[in-house]
Amino acid sequence: MKKTTLLLAFVSATIFISACKKKDATLASETANGKVLALGHGGMGNSNFYPMNTYEAILNCINLGANGSEMDVQMTKDSVLVLYHDDGLETLTDGSGPIINYTWNELQQYHYIVGPYVQYDIACIDVLFEHIDNLQQHTFSFDNKLLFDDTWRPVFMRAIIRLLEKYQMEQHVFIESHDPAFLTAFKLLKDYEYFFNPPDFDTGLHQAKDNNIYGIIMDNENISADQISLAHQNGIHVQTWGPASEEDNKQAIAKNPDAIQTDNVNALVDLLSQ
C-alpha cells in the first residue's frame, strides 16, 4: 500500500525515537484488580489540534505514554481497514459519501479540513501498524463502525482477522460494537476480546453474560463504581470513555475500570504514573 510522505516524516521524527522507551502495555484481562489501561480516544481526543483517528493523533498519543488508543474502524470497498468516525466524508473532509463507496486508492485524494497550510490524511490501519515500533507492546480498541449493508459484515470480519494475524495483534486488540449480533457472529470466527457498547448498564451486563462477551464499554458519566464492581464480580471487563479534564480522569480512575479511553491523554497518563 502507498505510504504518505506525511506519515513517514512524522514517524521518523517521533515514534522511532521514543516508542522503545515505552513500558509494556498490560491487557485488560489482567487489570480488574486496580491497574487501569490508559487509552486515547481516537488518539488525542476530540478537542485536540490533531483530528481524531489520524496518524498524528494516534502516534502522539502513544508517544505521551498511553498504553494505546481507541480507533474508529471502517472499511473501503476493496477491504482496506481505515480510521474514520462519521457516516460520511463530508462532515470532516473535502470528500463526500461513505467510506465503503471508495477503494483505498480513491480515498487517498481526500483530506481532513482543519485549516490553511496543514493537511491530515485518512489513516490506513495497515500503514499505521507497519510504522509503530514495538507494536505488540501497545493495546488498541477497535470501535467498529458498521456503516454498510449487512452483506459486507463477513468481509469486514475477515479483513480484521487478516490484519491482526499479519501483525500478531490478536491478543492486543479489543473489538467493540453497539451490535451484540455482530459481536456474537464474530466470536464464532475468532475468540478475541469483545466489548459491547450498550444503551445502559443493565442491558450491557445482561447481554455480556448471556452471550459470553468479554466486556462492556460505556460513557464514564453513565456508569458507577458499584456497577463496574458488579460487572467484575460477574467476570465482565469494563472500558469507559469520555473523561476530558484532570478531575474527570481522577473520577474515572477511582471507579476502577479495566481501561479508560480519555480525551486528555496527558492528564490520564500523569495520574496513573503517580
C-alpha atoms as an extended CHARMM CRD file, in Angstrom:
* protein
*
       274  EXT
         1         1  MET       CA              0.0000000000        0.0000000000        0.0000000000  PROA      1               0.0000000000
         2         2  LYS       CA              1.1010000000        3.5570000000       -0.6180000000  PROA      2               0.0000000000
         3         3  LYS       CA              2.6110000000        5.2620000000        2.3930000000  PROA      3               0.0000000000
         4         4  THR       CA              2.1860000000        9.0230000000        2.5030000000  PROA      4               0.0000000000
         5         5  THR       CA              5.1300000000       11.3770000000        2.8040000000  PROA      5               0.0000000000
         6         6  LEU       CA              3.4120000000       12.9950000000        5.7620000000  PROA      6               0.0000000000
         7         7  LEU       CA              3.2490000000        9.7320000000        7.6980000000  PROA      7               0.0000000000
         8         8  LEU       CA              6.8580000000        8.7800000000        7.0050000000  PROA      8               0.0000000000
         9         9  ALA       CA              8.1390000000       12.1990000000        8.0300000000  PROA      9               0.0000000000
        10        10  PHE       CA              6.0860000000       12.2030000000       11.1810000000  PROA      10              0.0000000000
        11        11  VAL       CA              7.0720000000        8.6830000000       12.1600000000  PROA      11              0.0000000000
        12        12  SER       CA             10.7580000000        9.3340000000       11.6500000000  PROA      12              0.0000000000
        13        13  ALA       CA             10.5230000000       12.3890000000       13.8950000000  PROA      13              0.0000000000
        14        14  THR       CA              8.5730000000       10.7700000000       16.6970000000  PROA      14              0.0000000000
        15        15  ILE       CA              7.7940000000        7.0810000000       17.0010000000  PROA      15              0.0000000000
        16        16  PHE       CA             11.1800000000        5.5750000000       16.2760000000  PROA      16              0.0000000000
        17        17  ILE       CA             12.9400000000        7.8150000000       18.7880000000  PROA      17              0.0000000000
        18        18  SER       CA             10.5410000000        7.2760000000       21.6400000000  PROA      18              0.0000000000
        19        19  ALA       CA              8.4740000000        4.0860000000       21.3660000000  PROA      19              0.0000000000
        20        20  CYS       CA             11.3850000000        1.9460000000       22.5680000000  PROA      20              0.0000000000
        21        21  LYS       CA             11.1490000000        3.7460000000       25.9270000000  PROA      21              0.0000000000
        22        22  LYS       CA              7.5080000000        2.7950000000       26.3380000000  PROA      22              0.0000000000
        23        23  LYS       CA              6.5890000000        0.3680000000       29.1200000000  PROA      23              0.0000000000
        24        24  ASP       CA              4.8480000000       -2.8480000000       28.1150000000  PROA      24              0.0000000000
        25        25  ALA       CA              1.0840000000       -2.4880000000       27.8660000000  PROA      25              0.0000000000
        26        26  THR       CA             -0.9830000000       -4.7300000000       30.1220000000  PROA      26              0.0000000000
        27        27  LEU       CA             -4.1240000000       -6.3100000000       28.7520000000  PROA      27              0.0000000000
        28        28  ALA       CA             -7.4290000000       -5.5680000000       30.4050000000  PROA      28              0.0000000000
        29        29  SER       CA             -7.7500000000       -9.2330000000       31.3530000000  PROA      29              0.0000000000
        30        30  GLU       CA             -5.1020000000       -8.5330000000       33.9930000000  PROA      30              0.0000000000
        31        31  THR       CA             -6.4040000000       -5.2270000000       35.3090000000  PROA      31              0.0000000000
        32        32  ALA       CA             -9.5890000000       -5.9200000000       37.2290000000  PROA      32              0.0000000000
        33        33  ASN       CA             -7.6700000000       -5.5150000000       40.4960000000  PROA      33              0.0000000000
        34        34  GLY       CA             -6.9180000000       -1.8370000000       40.0370000000  PROA      34              0.0000000000
        35        35  LYS       CA             -4.3910000000       -1.4290000000       37.2260000000  PROA      35              0.0000000000
        36        36  VAL       CA             -6.0560000000        0.6840000000       34.5710000000  PROA      36              0.0000000000
        37        37  LEU       CA             -5.1160000000        0.8270000000       30.8990000000  PROA      37              0.0000000000
        38        38  ALA       CA             -4.6590000000        4.3700000000       29.5690000000  PROA      38              0.0000000000
        39        39  LEU       CA             -6.0610000000        4.5980000000       26.0330000000  PROA      39              0.0000000000
        40        40  GLY       CA             -6.5200000000        7.6740000000       23.9190000000  PROA      40              0.0000000000
        41        41  HSD       CA             -9.9410000000        8.3750000000       22.4270000000  PROA      41              0.0000000000
        42        42  GLY       CA             -9.2740000000        8.3190000000       18.6970000000  PROA      42              0.0000000000
        43        43  GLY       CA             -5.7050000000        9.2010000000       19.5810000000  PROA      43              0.0000000000
        44        44  MET       CA             -5.5170000000       12.5500000000       21.3400000000  PROA      44              0.0000000000
        45        45  GLY       CA             -9.2430000000       13.0590000000       21.9070000000  PROA      45              0.0000000000
        46        46  ASN       CA            -11.9320000000       15.2090000000       20.3380000000  PROA      46              0.0000000000
        47        47  SER       CA            -10.6430000000       18.6310000000       21.3950000000  PROA      47              0.0000000000
        48        48  ASN       CA             -7.0250000000       18.3080000000       20.3030000000  PROA      48              0.0000000000
        49        49  PHE       CA             -5.2400000000       20.0720000000       17.4480000000  PROA      49              0.0000000000
        50        50  TYR       CA             -4.8380000000       16.7940000000       15.5830000000  PROA      50              0.0000000000
        51        51  PRO       CA             -8.0640000000       15.3890000000       14.1210000000  PROA      51              0.0000000000
        52        52  MET       CA             -9.1670000000       12.1730000000       15.7980000000  PROA      52              0.0000000000
        53        53  ASN       CA             -8.1940000000        8.9070000000       14.0890000000  PROA      53              0.0000000000
        54        54  THR       CA             -5.3410000000       10.4450000000       12.1000000000  PROA      54              0.0000000000
        55        55  TYR       CA             -1.8200000000        9.0740000000       12.0520000000  PROA      55              0.0000000000
        56        56  GLU       CA             -0.6570000000       12.1070000000       14.0220000000  PROA      56              0.0000000000
        57        57  ALA       CA             -3.3200000000       11.7240000000       16.7300000000  PROA      57              0.0000000000
        58        58  ILE       CA             -2.5940000000        8.0360000000       17.3280000000  PROA      58              0.0000000000
        59        59  LEU       CA              1.1950000000        8.3540000000       17.2590000000  PROA      59              0.0000000000
        60        60  ASN       CA              1.2630000000       11.3680000000       19.5740000000  PROA      60              0.0000000000
        61        61  CYS       CA             -0.9970000000        9.5180000000       21.9940000000  PROA      61              0.0000000000
        62        62  ILE       CA              1.4800000000        6.6350000000       22.1440000000  PROA      62              0.0000000000
        63        63  ASN       CA              4.4610000000        8.9450000000       22.4790000000  PROA      63              0.0000000000
        64        64  LEU       CA              2.8920000000       10.5990000000       25.5200000000  PROA      64              0.0000000000
        65        65  GLY       CA              2.9690000000        7.2350000000       27.3060000000  PROA      65              0.0000000000
        66        66  ALA       CA             -0.5350000000        5.8820000000       26.7870000000  PROA      66              0.0000000000
        67        67  ASN       CA             -0.8490000000        2.1160000000       26.5650000000  PROA      67              0.0000000000
        68        68  GLY       CA             -2.5730000000        2.5300000000       23.2200000000  PROA      68              0.0000000000
        69        69  SER       CA             -5.7030000000        4.0250000000       21.7270000000  PROA      69              0.0000000000
        70        70  GLU       CA             -9.2900000000        3.5300000000       20.7000000000  PROA      70              0.0000000000
        71        71  MET       CA             -9.8340000000        3.7350000000       16.9320000000  PROA      71              0.0000000000
        72        72  ASP       CA            -12.9820000000        4.1290000000       14.8180000000  PROA      72              0.0000000000
        73        73  VAL       CA            -12.6650000000        1.4200000000       12.1760000000  PROA      73              0.0000000000
        74        74  GLN       CA            -14.3380000000        1.4040000000        8.7620000000  PROA      74              0.0000000000
        75        75  MET       CA            -13.6620000000       -0.4510000000        5.5030000000  PROA      75              0.0000000000
        76        76  THR       CA            -13.2200000000        0.5380000000        1.8670000000  PROA      76              0.0000000000
        77        77  LYS       CA            -14.9260000000       -1.3890000000       -0.9100000000  PROA      77              0.0000000000
        78        78  ASP       CA            -11.6340000000       -3.2040000000       -1.6040000000  PROA      78              0.0000000000
        79        79  SER       CA            -11.4990000000       -4.3890000000        2.0360000000  PROA      79              0.0000000000
        80        80  VAL       CA             -8.8730000000       -1.9770000000        3.3730000000  PROA      80              0.0000000000
        81        81  LEU       CA             -9.3990000000       -1.0040000000        7.0160000000  PROA      81              0.0000000000
        82        82  VAL       CA             -9.2280000000        2.7280000000        7.6780000000  PROA      82              0.0000000000
        83        83  LEU       CA             -9.8310000000        5.0330000000       10.6070000000  PROA      83              0.0000000000
        84        84  TYR       CA            -12.8250000000        7.3490000000       10.3390000000  PROA      84              0.0000000000
        85        85  HSD       CA            -15.6530000000        8.1900000000       12.7230000000  PROA      85              0.0000000000
        86        86  ASP       CA            -18.5550000000        9.7610000000       10.8660000000  PROA      86              0.0000000000
        87        87  ASP       CA            -21.1270000000        8.3160000000        8.4680000000  PROA      87              0.0000000000
        88        88  GLY       CA            -19.8750000000       10.3520000000        5.5050000000  PROA      88              0.0000000000
        89        89  LEU       CA            -16.6750000000       12.0460000000        4.3820000000  PROA      89              0.0000000000
        90        90  GLU       CA            -18.3970000000       15.4120000000        4.0060000000  PROA      90              0.0000000000
        91        91  THR       CA            -18.5490000000       16.1180000000        7.7480000000  PROA      91              0.0000000000
        92        92  LEU       CA            -14.7850000000       16.0590000000        8.3420000000  PROA      92              0.0000000000
        93        93  THR       CA            -13.0260000000       16.0490000000        4.9600000000  PROA      93              0.0000000000
        94        94  ASP       CA            -13.1540000000       17.5370000000        1.4810000000  PROA      94              0.0000000000
        95        95  GLY       CA            -14.8250000000       14.3670000000        0.1960000000  PROA      95              0.0000000000
        96        96  SER       CA            -18.4170000000       13.1450000000        0.3420000000  PROA      96              0.0000000000
        97        97  GLY       CA            -20.2850000000        9.9000000000        0.8580000000  PROA      97              0.0000000000
        98        98  PRO       CA            -19.4900000000        6.8130000000        2.9510000000  PROA      98              0.0000000000
        99        99  ILE       CA            -16.0740000000        5.1540000000        3.1350000000  PROA      99              0.0000000000
       100       100  ILE       CA            -17.4730000000        1.9170000000        1.6910000000  PROA      100             0.0000000000
       101       101  ASN       CA            -18.0980000000        3.6990000000       -1.6400000000  PROA      101             0.0000000000
       102       102  TYR       CA            -14.3720000000        4.0920000000       -2.2800000000  PROA      102             0.0000000000
       103       103  THR       CA            -11.3230000000        1.9380000000       -2.8640000000  PROA      103             0.0000000000
       104       104  TRP       CA             -8.2950000000        2.7610000000       -0.7190000000  PROA      104             0.0000000000
       105       105  ASN       CA             -6.5590000000        4.2960000000       -3.7230000000  PROA      105             0.0000000000
       106       106  GLU       CA             -9.5610000000        6.5460000000       -4.4350000000  PROA      106             0.0000000000
       107       107  LEU       CA             -9.9030000000        7.5320000000       -0.7890000000  PROA      107             0.0000000000
       108       108  GLN       CA             -6.3930000000        8.9520000000       -0.5960000000  PROA      108             0.0000000000
       109       109  GLN       CA             -7.3620000000       12.0020000000       -2.6570000000  PROA      109             0.0000000000
       110       110  TYR       CA             -9.3800000000       13.3380000000        0.3100000000  PROA      110             0.0000000000
       111       111  HSD       CA             -8.0600000000       15.0440000000        3.4310000000  PROA      111             0.0000000000
       112       112  TYR       CA             -9.3150000000       16.4020000000        6.7420000000  PROA      112             0.0000000000
       113       113  ILE       CA            -10.3890000000       20.0550000000        6.6710000000  PROA      113             0.0000000000
       114       114  VAL       CA             -8.7880000000       21.7210000000        9.6950000000  PROA      114             0.0000000000
       115       115  GLY       CA             -7.2630000000       24.9680000000        8.4650000000  PROA      115             0.0000000000
       116       116  PRO       CA             -4.8430000000       26.5270000000        5.9870000000  PROA      116             0.0000000000
       117       117  TYR       CA             -1.3010000000       25.2260000000        5.4350000000  PROA      117             0.0000000000
       118       118  VAL       CA             -1.8900000000       21.8760000000        7.1440000000  PROA      118             0.0000000000
       119       119  GLN       CA             -3.0760000000       18.5700000000        5.7340000000  PROA      119             0.0000000000
       120       120  TYR       CA             -4.0890000000       15.3990000000        7.5450000000  PROA      120             0.0000000000
       121       121  ASP       CA             -4.7040000000       12.1840000000        5.6620000000  PROA      121             0.0000000000
       122       122  ILE       CA             -7.2930000000        9.4970000000        6.2840000000  PROA      122             0.0000000000
       123       123  ALA       CA             -5.3590000000        6.7570000000        8.0730000000  PROA      123             0.0000000000
       124       124  CYS       CA             -4.9980000000        3.1600000000        6.9260000000  PROA      124             0.0000000000
       125       125  ILE       CA             -4.5030000000        0.7900000000        9.8830000000  PROA      125             0.0000000000
       126       126  ASP       CA             -2.0710000000       -1.3820000000        7.9330000000  PROA      126             0.0000000000
       127       127  VAL       CA              0.1630000000        1.6270000000        7.2420000000  PROA      127             0.0000000000
       128       128  LEU       CA             -0.1500000000        2.8010000000       10.8420000000  PROA      128             0.0000000000
       129       129  PHE       CA              0.7230000000       -0.5870000000       12.3530000000  PROA      129             0.0000000000
       130       130  GLU       CA              3.6610000000       -1.0000000000        9.9930000000  PROA      130             0.0000000000
       131       131  HSD       CA              5.2300000000        2.1640000000       11.3650000000  PROA      131             0.0000000000
       132       132  ILE       CA              4.7190000000        1.6790000000       15.1010000000  PROA      132             0.0000000000
       133       133  ASP       CA              7.8460000000        0.3590000000       16.7300000000  PROA      133             0.0000000000
       134       134  ASN       CA              7.2690000000       -2.3380000000       19.3810000000  PROA      134             0.0000000000
       135       135  LEU       CA              3.6840000000       -2.6240000000       18.1640000000  PROA      135             0.0000000000
       136       136  GLN       CA              2.7800000000       -5.5790000000       20.3710000000  PROA      136             0.0000000000
       137       137  GLN       CA              3.6060000000       -3.5640000000       23.4910000000  PROA      137             0.0000000000
       138       138  HSD       CA              0.5120000000       -1.4720000000       22.7730000000  PROA      138             0.0000000000
       139       139  THR       CA             -3.2170000000       -2.1450000000       23.0820000000  PROA      139             0.0000000000
       140       140  PHE       CA             -5.8680000000       -0.8490000000       20.6710000000  PROA      140             0.0000000000
       141       141  SER       CA             -9.6330000000       -0.8970000000       20.8810000000  PROA      141             0.0000000000
       142       142  PHE       CA            -11.3930000000       -1.1050000000       17.5160000000  PROA      142             0.0000000000
       143       143  ASP       CA            -14.7570000000        0.6810000000       17.5880000000  PROA      143             0.0000000000
       144       144  ASN       CA            -16.2820000000       -0.9630000000       14.5490000000  PROA      144             0.0000000000
       145       145  LYS       CA            -18.4830000000        1.3660000000       12.5250000000  PROA      145             0.0000000000
       146       146  LEU       CA            -20.8850000000       -0.9180000000       10.6470000000  PROA      146             0.0000000000
       147       147  LEU       CA            -21.8130000000        1.7310000000        8.0940000000  PROA      147             0.0000000000
       148       148  PHE       CA            -22.5240000000       -0.6180000000        5.2240000000  PROA      148             0.0000000000
       149       149  ASP       CA            -25.0620000000       -3.2090000000        4.1500000000  PROA      149             0.0000000000
       150       150  ASP       CA            -25.1210000000       -6.3160000000        6.3380000000  PROA      150             0.0000000000
       151       151  THR       CA            -23.7760000000       -8.4010000000        3.4470000000  PROA      151             0.0000000000
       152       152  TRP       CA            -20.4350000000       -6.6500000000        3.9900000000  PROA      152             0.0000000000
       153       153  ARG       CA            -20.1220000000       -7.8750000000        7.5900000000  PROA      153             0.0000000000
       154       154  PRO       CA            -18.3460000000      -11.1930000000        6.8300000000  PROA      154             0.0000000000
       155       155  VAL       CA            -15.9160000000       -9.3180000000        4.5500000000  PROA      155             0.0000000000
       156       156  PHE       CA            -15.2720000000       -6.7830000000        7.3180000000  PROA      156             0.0000000000
       157       157  MET       CA            -14.6430000000       -9.5060000000        9.9090000000  PROA      157             0.0000000000
       158       158  ARG       CA            -12.2020000000      -11.3160000000        7.6200000000  PROA      158             0.0000000000
       159       159  ALA       CA            -10.3520000000       -8.0580000000        6.9420000000  PROA      159             0.0000000000
       160       160  ILE       CA             -9.8820000000       -7.5340000000       10.6830000000  PROA      160             0.0000000000
       161       161  ILE       CA             -8.7480000000      -11.1330000000       11.1600000000  PROA      161             0.0000000000
       162       162  ARG       CA             -6.1740000000      -10.8140000000        8.3500000000  PROA      162             0.0000000000
       163       163  LEU       CA             -4.8200000000       -7.5730000000        9.7990000000  PROA      163             0.0000000000
       164       164  LEU       CA             -4.4900000000       -8.8970000000       13.3460000000  PROA      164             0.0000000000
       165       165  GLU       CA             -2.8620000000      -12.1110000000       12.1660000000  PROA      165             0.0000000000
       166       166  LYS       CA             -0.4340000000      -10.2000000000        9.9430000000  PROA      166             0.0000000000
       167       167  TYR       CA              0.8520000000       -8.1450000000       12.8820000000  PROA      167             0.0000000000
       168       168  GLN       CA              0.3180000000      -10.8270000000       15.5510000000  PROA      168             0.0000000000
       169       169  MET       CA             -2.0130000000       -8.4530000000       17.3800000000  PROA      169             0.0000000000
       170       170  GLU       CA             -4.8010000000      -10.9150000000       18.2430000000  PROA      170             0.0000000000
       171       171  GLN       CA             -4.1090000000      -10.5460000000       21.9680000000  PROA      171             0.0000000000
       172       172  HSD       CA             -3.6010000000       -6.7860000000       21.8110000000  PROA      172             0.0000000000
       173       173  VAL       CA             -6.8060000000       -5.5270000000       20.1810000000  PROA      173             0.0000000000
       174       174  PHE       CA            -10.2980000000       -5.2370000000       21.6610000000  PROA      174             0.0000000000
       175       175  ILE       CA            -13.2990000000       -5.4800000000       19.3250000000  PROA      175             0.0000000000
       176       176  GLU       CA            -16.1040000000       -3.0010000000       20.1630000000  PROA      176             0.0000000000
       177       177  SER       CA            -19.6210000000       -2.6750000000       18.7960000000  PROA      177             0.0000000000
       178       178  HSD       CA            -23.0960000000       -1.3990000000       19.6750000000  PROA      178             0.0000000000
       179       179  ASP       CA            -24.4670000000       -4.5120000000       17.9470000000  PROA      179             0.0000000000
       180       180  PRO       CA            -24.3670000000       -7.7100000000       20.0570000000  PROA      180             0.0000000000
       181       181  ALA       CA            -25.3240000000       -9.7790000000       16.9990000000  PROA      181             0.0000000000
       182       182  PHE       CA            -22.1640000000       -8.5940000000       15.2210000000  PROA      182             0.0000000000
       183       183  LEU       CA            -20.0400000000       -9.4880000000       18.2490000000  PROA      183             0.0000000000
       184       184  THR       CA            -21.6710000000      -12.9060000000       18.5950000000  PROA      184             0.0000000000
       185       185  ALA       CA            -21.1420000000      -13.6930000000       14.9020000000  PROA      185             0.0000000000
       186       186  PHE       CA            -17.5290000000      -12.5050000000       15.0500000000  PROA      186             0.0000000000
       187       187  LYS       CA            -16.9270000000      -14.5980000000       18.1610000000  PROA      187             0.0000000000
       188       188  LEU       CA            -17.8340000000      -17.7270000000       16.2160000000  PROA      188             0.0000000000
       189       189  LEU       CA            -14.8980000000      -16.9960000000       13.9070000000  PROA      189             0.0000000000
       190       190  LYS       CA            -12.2670000000      -15.8700000000       16.4160000000  PROA      190             0.0000000000
       191       191  ASP       CA            -12.0860000000      -15.7800000000       20.1890000000  PROA      191             0.0000000000
       192       192  TYR       CA            -10.9970000000      -12.1520000000       20.5370000000  PROA      192             0.0000000000
       193       193  GLU       CA            -11.7600000000       -9.8650000000       23.4790000000  PROA      193             0.0000000000
       194       194  TYR       CA            -15.1350000000       -8.3470000000       22.5580000000  PROA      194             0.0000000000
       195       195  PHE       CA            -16.7420000000       -5.3020000000       24.1630000000  PROA      195             0.0000000000
       196       196  PHE       CA            -20.4390000000       -4.4720000000       23.8540000000  PROA      196             0.0000000000
       197       197  ASN       CA            -21.3780000000       -0.7760000000       23.8870000000  PROA      197             0.0000000000
       198       198  PRO       CA            -24.8980000000       -0.8890000000       25.3850000000  PROA      198             0.0000000000
       199       199  PRO       CA            -27.5830000000        1.7890000000       25.8350000000  PROA      199             0.0000000000
       200       200  ASP       CA            -27.4280000000        1.2810000000       29.6180000000  PROA      200             0.0000000000
       201       201  PHE       CA            -25.5500000000       -0.7940000000       32.1830000000  PROA      201             0.0000000000
       202       202  ASP       CA            -28.2550000000       -3.3540000000       32.9160000000  PROA      202             0.0000000000
       203       203  THR       CA            -28.6620000000       -4.1500000000       29.2160000000  PROA      203             0.0000000000
       204       204  GLY       CA            -24.9100000000       -4.3950000000       28.8400000000  PROA      204             0.0000000000
       205       205  LEU       CA            -24.4210000000       -6.7300000000       31.7790000000  PROA      205             0.0000000000
       206       206  HSD       CA            -27.3250000000       -8.9270000000       30.6420000000  PROA      206             0.0000000000
       207       207  GLN       CA            -26.0950000000       -9.1850000000       27.0410000000  PROA      207             0.0000000000
       208       208  ALA       CA            -22.4790000000       -9.7750000000       28.0760000000  PROA      208             0.0000000000
       209       209  LYS       CA            -23.4330000000      -12.5960000000       30.4360000000  PROA      209             0.0000000000
       210       210  ASP       CA            -25.9350000000      -14.2410000000       28.0770000000  PROA      210             0.0000000000
       211       211  ASN       CA            -23.6370000000      -14.1040000000       25.0530000000  PROA      211             0.0000000000
       212       212  ASN       CA            -20.3590000000      -14.7350000000       26.8740000000  PROA      212             0.0000000000
       213       213  ILE       CA            -18.9880000000      -11.3720000000       25.7290000000  PROA      213             0.0000000000
       214       214  TYR       CA            -15.6910000000      -10.3510000000       27.3070000000  PROA      214             0.0000000000
       215       215  GLY       CA            -16.6980000000       -6.8600000000       28.4110000000  PROA      215             0.0000000000
       216       216  ILE       CA            -18.8060000000       -3.7430000000       28.1250000000  PROA      216             0.0000000000
       217       217  ILE       CA            -17.8410000000       -0.1890000000       27.2730000000  PROA      217             0.0000000000
       218       218  MET       CA            -19.7590000000        2.8820000000       28.4520000000  PROA      218             0.0000000000
       219       219  ASP       CA            -19.5820000000        6.6450000000       28.8140000000  PROA      219             0.0000000000
       220       220  ASN       CA            -17.8230000000        7.3290000000       32.1210000000  PROA      220             0.0000000000
       221       221  GLU       CA            -20.7110000000        9.5630000000       33.1910000000  PROA      221             0.0000000000
       222       222  ASN       CA            -23.2370000000        6.7430000000       32.7690000000  PROA      222             0.0000000000
       223       223  ILE       CA            -21.5990000000        4.0320000000       34.8680000000  PROA      223             0.0000000000
       224       224  SER       CA            -20.8000000000        3.9870000000       38.5780000000  PROA      224             0.0000000000
       225       225  ALA       CA            -18.0400000000        2.4000000000       40.6220000000  PROA      225             0.0000000000
       226       226  ASP       CA            -20.5930000000       -0.0210000000       42.0870000000  PROA      226             0.0000000000
       227       227  GLN       CA            -21.7350000000       -1.0710000000       38.6190000000  PROA      227             0.0000000000
       228       228  ILE       CA            -18.1580000000       -1.6540000000       37.4870000000  PROA      228             0.0000000000
       229       229  SER       CA            -17.5810000000       -3.7290000000       40.6150000000  PROA      229             0.0000000000
       230       230  LEU       CA            -20.7280000000       -5.7370000000       39.8470000000  PROA      230             0.0000000000
       231       231  ALA       CA            -19.5110000000       -6.3450000000       36.2990000000  PROA      231             0.0000000000
       232       232  HSD       CA            -16.1750000000       -7.5920000000       37.6440000000  PROA      232             0.0000000000
       233       233  GLN       CA            -17.9630000000       -9.8920000000       40.0800000000  PROA      233             0.0000000000
       234       234  ASN       CA            -19.6930000000      -11.4310000000       37.0510000000  PROA      234             0.0000000000
       235       235  GLY       CA            -16.4350000000      -11.8380000000       35.1390000000  PROA      235             0.0000000000
       236       236  ILE       CA            -17.2000000000       -8.9160000000       32.8070000000  PROA      236             0.0000000000
       237       237  HSD       CA            -14.4590000000       -6.4140000000       31.9830000000  PROA      237             0.0000000000
       238       238  VAL       CA            -15.2220000000       -2.7080000000       31.6250000000  PROA      238             0.0000000000
       239       239  GLN       CA            -13.9090000000        0.1310000000       29.4840000000  PROA      239             0.0000000000
       240       240  THR       CA            -15.0740000000        3.7030000000       29.9700000000  PROA      240             0.0000000000
       241       241  TRP       CA            -14.7620000000        6.6760000000       27.6500000000  PROA      241             0.0000000000
       242       242  GLY       CA            -15.2420000000       10.4310000000       27.7800000000  PROA      242             0.0000000000
       243       243  PRO       CA            -13.1400000000       11.9840000000       30.5870000000  PROA      243             0.0000000000
       244       244  ALA       CA            -11.6080000000       15.2380000000       29.3600000000  PROA      244             0.0000000000
       245       245  SER       CA            -10.3820000000       17.2370000000       32.3610000000  PROA      245             0.0000000000
       246       246  GLU       CA             -7.9240000000       16.1490000000       35.0310000000  PROA      246             0.0000000000
       247       247  GLU       CA            -10.8030000000       15.8670000000       37.5030000000  PROA      247             0.0000000000
       248       248  ASP       CA            -12.8060000000       13.7540000000       35.0440000000  PROA      248             0.0000000000
       249       249  ASN       CA             -9.8650000000       11.4050000000       34.7290000000  PROA      249             0.0000000000
       250       250  LYS       CA             -9.4450000000       11.1790000000       38.5100000000  PROA      250             0.0000000000
       251       251  GLN       CA            -13.0960000000       10.2210000000       38.8690000000  PROA      251             0.0000000000
       252       252  ALA       CA            -12.7820000000        7.6550000000       36.0890000000  PROA      252             0.0000000000
       253       253  ILE       CA             -9.7340000000        6.0410000000       37.7090000000  PROA      253             0.0000000000
       254       254  ALA       CA            -11.4950000000        5.8880000000       41.0850000000  PROA      254             0.0000000000
       255       255  LYS       CA            -14.2190000000        3.7080000000       39.5500000000  PROA      255             0.0000000000
       256       256  ASN       CA            -11.5810000000        1.0450000000       38.7310000000  PROA      256             0.0000000000
       257       257  PRO       CA            -12.4570000000        0.1230000000       35.1440000000  PROA      257             0.0000000000
       258       258  ASP       CA            -10.0970000000       -2.0620000000       33.1550000000  PROA      258             0.0000000000
       259       259  ALA       CA             -9.3900000000        0.6640000000       30.6000000000  PROA      259             0.0000000000
       260       260  ILE       CA            -10.1770000000        4.3530000000       30.1510000000  PROA      260             0.0000000000
       261       261  GLN       CA            -10.4640000000        5.9890000000       26.7400000000  PROA      261             0.0000000000
       262       262  THR       CA             -9.5830000000        9.5780000000       27.5240000000  PROA      262             0.0000000000
       263       263  ASP       CA             -9.8650000000       12.8790000000       25.6880000000  PROA      263             0.0000000000
       264       264  ASN       CA             -6.9490000000       14.1730000000       27.7880000000  PROA      264             0.0000000000
       265       265  VAL       CA             -4.0630000000       11.7610000000       27.3800000000  PROA      265             0.0000000000
       266       266  ASN       CA             -1.5750000000       13.8890000000       29.2970000000  PROA      266             0.0000000000
       267       267  ALA       CA             -3.7720000000       14.0540000000       32.3970000000  PROA      267             0.0000000000
       268       268  LEU       CA             -4.5900000000       10.3410000000       32.4520000000  PROA      268             0.0000000000
       269       269  VAL       CA             -1.0060000000        9.1900000000       31.8980000000  PROA      269             0.0000000000
       270       270  ASP       CA              0.2640000000       11.5680000000       34.6030000000  PROA      270             0.0000000000
       271       271  LEU       CA             -2.3570000000       10.4380000000       37.1190000000  PROA      271             0.0000000000
       272       272  LEU       CA             -1.6900000000        6.7470000000       36.5210000000  PROA      272             0.0000000000
       273       273  SER       CA              2.0720000000        7.2310000000       36.8750000000  PROA      273             0.0000000000
       274       274  GLN       CA              1.7540000000        8.7290000000       40.3660000000  PROA      274             0.0000000000
